């Protein structure tokens, strides 16, 4: 069984995310992200004076595009590079759509949990008033 994804909960106030957070978000090893930095020009997180990588949301979007091409579509690294050169706009749009849908799903799950909680409270309140 592989790693489980731990989605990043993006915060408007937060500018940077660690390489470990990004690796967990995609359920990949940190070493793979470092490797992709060397292989793909579009992945270039900021590095501190000490060499710690700091990923912005834009960097994470770029990783997401490469992840989709290599891990989900099963492309080779060369194939992914060629696709990025020829049709990057399409891939960016697709990645943005997936990200938006993921956010919508999270919101819907939160609403469902809240409705379930309210429904349970209503049932309990009704039972106590009937007695």
N, C-alpha and C positions, 0 to 999 in steps of 0.2 A: 504494500500500500504506500502511495506517495505522500508527499507533503500536502497539507490542507491549506487552502488559501485563507489568509487573514486580511480581509479588505481594509484598506486605509480609510479611516473616517476623516475626510478632508475638512479642515478647519480654515475659515476665511482669514484668521489671524496668523496662521502658521505659514511660513514661507518655504521651509526646507524639511525634507524627510530623510532619514538615514538609509543607507544601503540595505540594512537588515529589514527595515520596514517595507521597502520596495520589494525585496526578495520574498518576504512573507506574503505580500499582497498578490504576487504572481505564483507563489508556491514553487519557487526555484531557489537554487543555491546562490549565495553571494558571489561565488567565483564565476557563475554564468553571467551575471550582470557585468562583472569586470571584463570578462571575455568579450561580451557584446560591445562594450565601450571601444575595444580595439578594432572590432570587425565592422562596426557601423558608425559612420560619421555623424549621424543625427543624435546619437546618445553621447552627451558630454556634460555630466553633472559637475557642479562647482566643487573645487577641492579647497579645503582650508590649508593654512600654513603647515599643519601637521599631516596633511594628506588625507584627511577624512572627507569622504564624498558626501555632498549635500545635494539631494535631488529636489528640483522644483516640480510643480504640477506639470509644466510643459515637458520636463525630462521624463516624468512618469508616463505621459501620453506617448512620447516617442518609444519608450520601452514597451508600452502596450501594443503599439503597431508592430514592432518586431516580434513580440511574443505571439501575437495573432498569426503572423505569417509563418513563423518557424514552428511553434508548438501546436497551434490549432489547425493550420492549413497543411502542416507537414512539409513546408518548403525547405530546400537547402539554404545555406547562408548566401550562396551566390544568387540563387533564385530570389531570395528576399531582397538582396541588394538591388537586383535589376527591377523588381517590382516597385521598390521605393523610388528609384530613379524615374521610372516611366509613369507610374500612376499613384504618386504619393497623395494627391488630393483626395482620390477615392478612398484610400486607406485611412486617411485622417478623418474624413467624414464618417466612415464606418466605425472607427474607434470612438469618435465623439458620440455617435448614436448609441453604441453599446454602453458607454459610460452614463449617458442620460437615462437609458432604460434601467441600468443597475440602480441609479439613484431613485428612480420612480418605484422600483421594486422594494427598496428599503423603506421608502415612505409608506407604501401600501402595507407592508408587513407590520410596521409600527401602528398604523391605523387599525389593522385587523386585531392586533393585540389589545389596543385600547378599547375597541368595540367589545371584544370578548370580556375584558375586565368590567366594563360598564354593564354588560348583559348579566354577568355573574352577580354584580352588586344589586342590580334591579331584581333579580330572582330572589336574592336573600332578603331584600327589603320587602318584597311582596309576601314572602312566607311569614315574616315577623308581624306584618300588619294583619294577615289573615288569622293569626292565632289569637 
